[in-house]
């Protein structure tokens, strides 16, 4: 099997009926050679937090929660049903989402619409697999990377024909058409790797069935594969059909993961009826007892499948795209089984660690981009029924205090993490902000409430590779009358602040700027004027952490240049984030870089440093008050 040539590949893709043919792309300098997207299906912020508490007894211990990762949130809404009538009802508007506990329960996406948005950059209707609202095929990242001569693949802990992996590989108006989806994936897709579940010959405990159940794969397709008919579509772009190496047994997955006889193309369906462990015998374990029900021993784990996929795809010298899904996190949360979720989350985290190790040993962060997110939240997990609260920490190895408020999906924002080549580009797309999200999860995850949309994941990756950006399929996000949505643009015009500023009643002249109605100040200017008050603080730079250290209650040591007046001209401000440690506690603050200096939002600084801020509309005066704490 020859490796890809771009011209031959595009010719081959053009022959695939109904599949869009991408145009040739010219990547930007520094674009990632390899891209891996990992999706924890149905896993929101509270679910990540619950898993972290059980695994580590504290937050920010996972590899992907460290300071050198981009950490944001992501909106997931779809266009609803397959008509335009309800396209506007599911927008995520932070101004209204937290007003009533049931609001987040409404108009949630399904996995297929969300995965299609991530894969294609286009919003679509629920149940759509790789098609738009008119049921026309969309070009996914798989198609685009194939057009660039790169290898592609999808891995899942649930059936490969299920919503998330299918949306990256196939095109179908109905996610439940497993026969049609599996047929397209096996015989028509140009992928080099497809690994997942849905084996018709086994039950969910890995026991051989007397009679096959063709739930997730077409019977004819399965019978061909098991009889040795393994010739699929052209995968290397030479115009000739290519064979799959077809595997089922755990030992075969492990062999490829170990680097033994790594094939050019791999199709693997592990020996369980649907998923790896979530529905094994005894799966309805008590809430407080993860890892006590014996695991299926005849299937690999997600980390093994991920390593096998990476070994196959890495044979292409041009690079690759890979989607890895921890699918059963969603299945556990649908049924309100916290113990099962913890098991699935731990398996997903192990896969993340394995991918990171592979990048550092077989590639590098300079050539590989890793994105970790969720397609939506499932279960409406909080600390208690009817409460917005954060799950409670009961220590390592103990189930956290958590409650399920739904058996379905919600319209919550979900976590987003990225590291590697091009990771910083996602920050510019996070042009909206949810203050309530920051209040609940800011300290736990080091986030400010900034979020991007799931369509922008694909759009950012396409931009890095010089690929045309499709119409996202939804209009400009709305604002609600009487509410502040909190937009924080990636770049903006900063005008000298028109407000008079006082500190404890005395007028002070700051070099401050107003951006989108909010005032931004230099941190050292504030430290200078607050020195000697009850809210004084010292600033230093920590070379080891590559971050700012702030020690409250300590006198400020001037560095020079504080309180230098500006020139009175408007400036271009570029959005950034800054990690600071306040008495050892990490905070991530929104900032704008203006003329080489970071300017911080006054109220954000007031919140973390606990000083008061007032505004007198009659005199247009902003007051900084050191005798009171921050009140919002």
C-alpha positions in Angstrom: 0.0 0.0 0.0 1.6 3.3 -1.1 1.4 6.4 0.9 -0.8 9.3 -0.2 -0.1 11.7 -3.0 -2.3 14.8 -2.9 -3.3 14.8 -6.6 -4.3 11.2 -6.7 -6.1 11.5 -3.4 -8.3 14.3 -4.6 -9.1 12.4 -7.7 -10.1 9.4 -5.6 -12.3 11.6 -3.3 -14.0 13.1 -6.3 -15.2 9.6 -7.3 -17.0 9.1 -4.0 -20.6 9.8 -4.6 -22.1 12.5 -2.5 -18.8 13.3 -0.7 -17.6 16.9 -0.9 -14.1 17.3 -2.5 -12.0 19.8 -0.5 -9.7 22.2 -2.3 -5.9 22.1 -1.9 -4.7 24.0 1.1 -1.6 26.0 2.0 -0.9 25.6 5.8 0.3 28.6 7.8 3.8 28.6 9.2 3.8 26.6 12.4 0.6 24.7 11.5 0.5 21.3 13.3 1.6 18.3 11.3 -0.7 16.1 13.4 -4.0 16.9 15.0 -5.7 14.8 17.7 -9.1 15.7 19.1 -10.3 13.8 22.2 -13.9 13.9 23.1 -15.4 12.9 26.5 -19.0 12.4 25.5 -21.5 13.9 27.8 -18.9 15.3 30.3 -19.4 18.8 31.6 -17.4 20.8 34.1 -19.0 19.2 37.2 -18.4 15.7 35.7 -14.7 16.5 35.1 -14.5 17.8 38.6 -16.1 14.7 40.1 -13.6 12.5 38.2 -10.7 14.7 39.4 -11.8 14.5 43.0 -12.2 10.7 42.9 -8.8 10.2 41.1 -6.7 12.8 42.9 -8.6 14.3 45.9 -8.0 17.7 44.5 -8.2 19.8 41.3 -5.7 20.7 38.6 -3.7 17.5 39.0 -4.6 16.1 35.5 -2.0 16.6 32.9 -4.4 18.6 30.7 -5.3 21.0 33.5 -1.8 22.4 33.9 -0.8 26.0 33.2 0.9 25.3 29.9 -2.5 24.2 28.4 -5.1 26.6 26.9 -8.1 26.3 29.1 -11.5 27.6 28.0 -15.1 26.6 27.7 -17.2 25.7 24.7 -20.8 26.1 23.7 -22.5 23.0 22.1 -26.0 24.0 20.9 -27.5 22.7 17.7 -30.1 23.9 15.2 -32.8 21.7 16.9 -35.0 19.7 14.5 -34.4 19.3 10.8 -36.2 22.5 9.8 -35.4 26.2 10.2 -38.3 26.9 12.5 -36.4 26.3 15.7 -32.9 27.4 14.7 -32.8 30.3 17.2 -34.1 28.7 20.4 -31.1 26.9 21.6 -28.4 29.6 21.5 -26.3 29.7 24.7 -26.9 33.1 26.2 -25.1 33.5 29.5 -27.3 36.4 30.5 -30.4 34.1 30.8 -29.0 30.6 31.3 -28.6 30.9 35.0 -31.8 32.7 35.8 -33.8 29.5 36.3 -32.6 26.1 37.2 -34.5 24.4 34.3 -33.2 26.7 31.5 -30.1 24.7 31.0 -32.3 21.6 30.6 -33.9 23.0 27.4 -32.9 22.8 23.8 -29.8 20.7 24.3 -27.9 19.3 21.3 -27.5 15.6 20.6 -24.1 14.0 20.0 -24.4 13.8 16.2 -25.2 17.5 15.7 -22.4 18.5 18.1 -19.8 16.1 16.6 -20.7 17.3 13.1 -20.2 20.9 14.3 -16.7 20.0 15.6 -15.8 17.9 12.5 -17.1 20.3 9.9 -17.4 23.8 11.5 -21.1 23.9 10.6 -24.2 23.9 12.8 -26.8 21.3 11.9 -29.9 19.6 13.2 -30.1 16.8 15.9 -29.6 13.3 14.4 -27.5 14.6 11.5 -24.4 12.7 10.7 -22.0 14.9 8.6 -24.8 16.7 6.7 -26.2 20.2 6.9 -29.8 21.2 7.6 -30.7 20.5 3.9 -29.3 17.0 4.4 -26.4 17.7 2.1 -22.9 16.3 2.8 -20.4 18.5 4.6 -16.6 18.3 4.4 -15.2 17.1 7.7 -11.7 17.4 9.0 -11.2 13.8 7.9 -11.9 14.8 4.3 -9.8 17.9 4.5 -6.8 16.1 6.0 -7.1 13.4 3.4 -7.0 16.1 0.7 -3.7 17.3 2.2 -2.2 13.8 1.8 -2.5 13.0 5.5 -3.7 9.8 7.2 -6.9 9.9 9.2 -8.7 7.8 11.8 -11.4 7.5 14.5 -11.4 5.6 17.7 -14.2 5.1 20.2 -15.0 3.1 23.3 -18.5 2.7 21.9 -19.6 1.5 18.4 -17.7 3.0 15.5 -21.0 3.7 13.8 -22.3 5.6 16.8 -22.9 9.4 16.6 -19.6 10.9 17.4 -17.1 8.8 15.4 -19.7 8.5 12.5 -20.0 12.3 12.3 -16.3 12.6 11.4 -16.3 9.8 8.9 -19.7 9.3 7.4 -22.7 11.3 5.9 -26.2 10.3 6.8 -29.4 12.2 7.6 -30.3 9.8 10.5 -27.8 8.8 13.2 -29.9 5.6 13.8 -29.1 4.2 10.4 -26.3 2.1 11.8 -26.4 -0.2 8.8 -25.9 2.6 6.3 -23.3 4.4 8.4 -21.3 1.2 9.0 -21.4 0.4 5.3 -20.1 3.8 4.3 -17.4 3.7 7.0 -16.0 0.3 6.0 -16.4 0.3 2.3 -16.4 4.0 1.2 -14.3 6.0 3.7 -10.6 6.8 3.0 -9.7 6.4 6.6 -6.6 4.5 7.7 -8.0 3.7 11.2 -11.4 2.8 12.5 -11.5 1.2 16.0 -14.5 0.7 18.2 -17.3 -1.5 19.5 -20.5 -2.9 18.3 -19.4 -6.5 17.8 -22.6 -8.5 16.8 -21.1 -11.8 18.0 -20.7 -10.8 21.6 -22.8 -9.5 24.5 -21.8 -6.6 26.7 -19.8 -8.8 29.0 -17.7 -10.2 26.2 -19.5 -13.5 26.0 -20.1 -15.2 22.6 -23.7 -15.1 21.5 -25.5 -18.1 20.1 -27.0 -15.8 17.5 -25.5 -12.6 16.2 -27.2 -9.2 16.9 -26.6 -6.8 14.1 -27.5 -3.6 16.0 -24.5 -1.4 15.1 -23.1 -2.9 11.9 -24.8 -4.1 8.7 -25.0 -7.9 8.6 -23.7 -8.1 5.0 -20.7 -6.0 5.9 -19.9 -8.1 9.0 -20.1 -11.4 7.2 -17.8 -10.1 4.5 -15.2 -8.9 7.0 -15.3 -12.1 9.0 -14.9 -14.2 5.8 -11.8 -12.3 4.7 -13.4 -9.8 2.3 -11.5 -6.7 3.5 -11.0 -4.5 0.4 -12.4 -1.1 1.1 -12.0 2.3 -0.6 -8.7 3.9 -1.8 -7.0 5.1 1.3 -3.6 6.1 0.0 -4.6 8.2 -3.0 -3.1 5.9 -5.7 -6.5 5.3 -7.3 -6.7 1.7 -6.2 -8.9 0.1 -3.5 -7.0 -0.8 -0.3 -7.4 -3.6 2.1 -8.2 -3.3 5.8 -6.3 -5.3 8.4 -9.3 -6.5 10.4 -8.9 -7.4 14.1 -11.2 -8.3 17.0 -9.1 -9.9 19.7 -7.6 -7.9 22.6 -4.2 -9.4 21.9 -4.3 -8.1 18.3 -5.0 -4.5 19.6 -2.2 -4.8 22.1 0.3 -6.1 19.4 -0.3 -3.1 17.2 -0.1 -0.8 20.2 3.3 -2.4 21.0 4.5 -1.7 17.5 4.4 -5.3 16.3 3.5 -5.7 12.6 1.8 -2.3 12.4 -0.4 -2.4 9.3 -1.0 0.5 6.8 -4.7 0.3 7.5 -6.6 -1.0 10.6 -10.2 -1.8 11.2 -10.8 -3.1 14.7 -14.1 -4.1 16.4 -13.4 -5.3 19.9 -15.3 -8.3 21.3 -18.2 -6.7 23.2 -21.7 -5.9 22.0 -21.6 -2.2 22.5 -18.9 -0.7 24.7 -15.8 -1.7 26.6 -17.0 -1.9 30.2 -20.0 0.3 30.9 -22.7 -2.3 30.4 -20.8 -5.4 31.6 -22.6 -7.8 34.0 -23.2 -6.0 37.3 -22.9 -2.6 35.6 -25.8 -1.3 37.8 -23.3 -1.1 40.7 -24.1 1.1 43.7 -23.3 4.8 43.3 -20.4 4.6 45.8 -18.6 1.6 44.4 -16.6 2.2 41.2 -14.0 -0.4 40.2 -15.6 -3.2 42.3 -17.4 -5.0 39.6 -15.0 -7.3 37.7 -14.0 -5.8 34.3 -14.4 -7.5 31.0 -11.0 -9.1 30.4 -11.3 -9.8 26.7 -11.2 -6.2 25.4 -8.5 -3.5 25.3 -8.8 -0.2 27.0 -9.1 3.1 25.3 -5.4 3.9 25.8 -4.4 0.7 24.0 -6.7 1.5 21.1 -5.4 5.1 20.9 -1.8 3.9 20.8 -2.6 1.4 18.1 -4.2 4.1 16.1 -1.3 6.5 16.5 1.2 3.8 15.4 -0.7 3.2 12.2 -1.3 6.8 11.4 2.3 7.8 12.2 3.5 5.7 9.2 2.3 8.5 7.0 5.2 11.0 6.8 2.9 13.8 5.9 1.0 13.7 9.3 -2.4 12.7 10.4 -5.8 13.6 12.0 -7.2 11.4 14.7 -10.5 11.7 16.7 -10.6 9.7 19.9 -13.9 9.4 21.8 -14.5 8.2 25.3 -18.1 7.5 24.5 -19.4 5.6 27.5 -19.0 8.6 29.9 -22.2 9.8 28.3 -23.9 6.4 28.6 -23.1 6.2 32.3 -24.4 9.7 32.9 -27.6 9.0 31.0 -28.5 6.3 33.5 -27.3 8.4 36.5 -24.6 5.9 37.4 -21.9 8.0 39.0 -19.7 5.0 39.8 -19.7 3.9 36.2 -18.9 7.4 35.1 -15.9 7.5 37.3 -14.6 4.3 35.7 -15.1 5.7 32.2 -13.6 9.1 33.1 -10.5 7.3 34.5 -10.2 5.3 31.3 -10.4 8.5 29.2 -7.8 10.3 31.3 -5.5 7.3 30.9 -5.9 7.6 27.2 -5.1 11.3 27.4 -1.9 10.5 29.3 -1.0 7.9 26.8 -1.5 10.3 23.9 0.6 12.9 25.6 3.4 10.4 26.2 3.3 9.4 22.6 3.5 13.0 21.5 6.5 13.6 23.7 8.3 10.3 22.7 7.4 9.9 19.0 6.5 13.4 17.9 6.6 16.7 19.7 4.4 19.5 20.9 5.9 21.7 18.2 4.3 19.5 15.5 1.3 18.0 17.1 -1.9 19.7 18.4 -4.0 18.0 21.0 -7.5 19.2 21.8 -9.7 17.8 24.6 -13.3 18.7 25.0 -16.8 17.3 25.2 -19.7 17.3 22.7 -22.2 18.3 25.4 -23.1 17.8 29.1 -25.2 14.8 30.2 -27.0 14.3 33.5 -27.1 17.9 34.7 -24.6 17.0 37.5 -24.4 19.3 40.5 -23.8 19.0 44.2 -27.4 18.4 45.1 -30.9 18.2 43.5 -32.1 21.5 42.2 -28.9 23.3 43.0 -26.4 25.0 40.7 -23.6 24.1 43.1 -20.3 22.5 42.4 -19.8 18.8 43.3 -18.2 18.3 46.7 -14.8 16.8 47.4 -14.8 13.8 49.7 -11.2 12.9 49.1 -9.2 10.6 46.8 -10.9 7.3 46.2 -14.2 8.5 47.7 -17.3 9.3 45.6 -17.7 13.1 45.5 -21.0 14.7 46.6 -22.9 14.7 43.3 -26.4 14.5 42.1 -28.1 13.9 38.7 -30.8 16.4 37.8 -31.5 15.0 34.4 -31.4 11.7 32.5 -30.6 13.6 29.3 -28.4 16.2 27.7 -28.2 19.9 28.8 -27.2 23.1 27.1 -24.3 23.8 29.4 -20.9 25.0 28.4 -18.3 22.2 28.4 -14.6 22.2 29.1 -12.0 22.9 26.4 -8.3 22.2 26.7 -5.6 22.4 24.0 -1.8 22.1 23.8 0.8 22.0 21.1 1.3 23.6 17.7 -1.4 26.2 17.1 -3.1 25.8 20.5 -2.9 29.5 21.3 -5.0 30.3 18.2 -8.2 29.1 20.0 -8.0 32.0 22.5 -8.9 34.4 19.8 -12.1 32.5 19.1 -13.2 32.6 22.7 -14.9 35.9 22.2 -17.8 35.4 24.6 -17.8 35.3 28.4 -20.0 33.7 31.0 -19.4 35.3 34.3 -21.5 32.7 36.2 -19.3 29.9 34.8 -16.2 31.7 36.1 -17.8 32.0 39.5 -18.6 28.3 39.8 -15.6 26.8 38.1 -12.9 29.5 37.6 -10.7 28.5 40.5 -11.1 24.8 39.9 -10.1 24.9 36.3 -8.2 28.2 36.0 -10.7 29.7 33.6 -12.2 33.2 33.2 -15.5 32.2 31.7 -14.3 32.9 28.1 -15.8 30.4 25.6 -15.7 29.5 22.0 -18.4 27.6 20.0 -17.9 24.0 18.9 -17.9 25.1 15.2 -14.9 27.2 15.9 -12.8 24.2 16.9 -12.9 23.1 13.2 -12.6 26.6 12.0 -9.4 27.3 14.0 -7.8 24.1 12.7 -8.9 24.9 9.2 -7.4 28.4 9.4 -4.1 27.0 10.7 -4.0 24.7 7.6 -5.1 27.3 5.1 -8.4 25.5 4.5 -11.5 27.5 3.5 -13.9 28.2 6.4 -17.5 27.2 5.7 -20.5 29.2 6.6 -21.1 28.0 10.2 -24.8 27.7 9.6 -26.0 30.1 12.3 -26.3 33.8 12.4 -24.6 36.2 14.9 -25.2 35.3 18.5 -28.1 37.3 20.0 -28.1 39.4 23.1 -31.0 39.5 25.4 -32.8 42.7 26.1 -31.8 44.1 29.4 -28.9 41.7 29.9 -25.2 42.1 29.4 -23.9 39.1 27.5 -20.2 39.9 28.2 -18.5 39.8 24.8 -14.8 40.0 25.0 -13.5 40.4 21.4 -10.2 39.0 20.3 -9.0 42.4 19.3 -10.6 45.8 20.0 -10.1 49.5 20.0 -9.0 50.7 23.4 -9.9 54.3 24.1 -8.5 56.3 27.0 -10.9 55.9 29.9 -13.3 58.9 30.0 -14.1 58.2 33.7 -12.6 60.1 36.6 -10.9 57.7 39.0 -10.6 58.0 42.8 -8.8 55.9 45.4 -10.5 56.2 48.7 -12.0 59.4 47.6 -8.8 61.1 46.3 -8.5 61.6 42.5 -5.7 59.7 40.8 -4.7 59.9 37.2 -4.3 56.5 35.7 -3.1 55.4 32.2 -6.4 53.4 31.8 -8.4 52.3 28.8 -12.0 51.5 28.1 -12.8 48.5 26.0 -16.3 47.5 25.3 -17.6 49.5 28.3 -15.1 48.1 30.8 -12.0 49.8 32.3 -8.6 48.2 32.0 -5.6 49.1 34.2 -2.0 48.1 34.5 -1.3 45.8 37.4 1.7 47.7 38.7 -0.1 51.0 38.5 -2.7 49.6 40.9 0.0 48.2 43.1 1.6 51.6 43.3 -1.5 53.5 44.4 -2.7 50.8 46.8 0.6 50.6 48.5 0.3 51.5 52.2 -3.5 50.7 52.3 -5.2 47.7 53.7 -5.3 46.2 50.2 -1.6 46.6 49.3 0.2 43.9 47.4 3.6 43.0 46.1 4.3 41.8 42.6 7.2 39.5 41.4 7.7 37.2 38.5 8.2 33.4 39.1 10.6 32.1 36.4 9.8 28.5 37.3 6.1 28.9 36.9 6.4 31.5 34.1 3.7 33.4 35.9 3.1 36.5 38.0 3.2 36.1 41.8 1.1 38.4 44.0 1.5 38.6 47.7 -1.3 40.5 49.4 -0.7 42.6 52.5 2.9 43.2 51.6 4.4 46.6 50.6 4.9 47.1 46.9 8.5 47.4 45.5 8.4 49.9 42.5 9.9 48.7 39.3 9.9 52.1 37.6 7.6 53.5 35.1 4.4 53.2 37.2 1.7 55.8 36.7 3.3 57.0 33.4 0.6 59.0 31.6 -0.6 57.8 28.2 -0.6 59.9 25.1 -4.4 60.2 25.0 -4.8 58.3 21.7 -6.9 55.3 21.0 -4.9 52.0 20.7 -5.4 48.5 19.2 -5.8 46.0 22.0 -5.1 42.3 21.5 -6.9 39.9 23.9 -4.8 37.6 26.0 -4.9 35.7 29.2 -2.5 35.9 32.1 -1.8 33.4 34.8 -1.2 34.9 38.2 -0.6 33.3 41.6 -2.2 35.2 44.5 -0.8 34.0 47.8 0.0 30.7 45.9 -3.5 30.4 44.5 -3.6 30.3 40.7 -5.9 32.6 38.8 -6.3 33.1 35.1 -7.3 36.6 34.2 -8.6 38.2 31.1 -6.1 40.9 29.8 -5.6 43.0 26.7 -2.1 43.8 25.4 -1.9 47.5 24.6 1.5 48.8 23.3 3.4 45.9 24.8 1.8 46.1 28.3 -1.0 43.9 29.7 -4.0 45.8 31.0 -6.4 44.0 33.3 -10.2 44.5 33.8 -10.6 46.5 37.0 -13.5 44.5 38.3 -11.6 41.2 37.7 -8.7 42.5 39.7 -11.0 43.8 42.4 -12.6 40.4 42.7 -9.4 38.4 43.1 -7.7 41.1 45.3 -10.8 41.8 47.2 -11.1 45.6 47.0 -14.3 47.6 46.4 -15.3 49.3 43.1 -18.0 51.9 42.8 -19.4 54.0 40.0 -21.1 57.4 40.3 -23.0 58.0 37.2 -23.8 61.6 38.0 -20.1 62.5 38.1 -18.9 59.7 35.8 -16.5 58.6 38.6 -15.0 55.1 39.2 -14.1 54.7 42.8 -11.5 52.2 44.1 -12.2 51.6 47.8 -9.6 49.8 50.0 -11.7 49.9 53.2 -14.3 47.4 51.8 -14.1 44.1 50.0 -15.4 43.3 46.5 -19.2 43.0 46.3 -19.7 42.4 42.6 
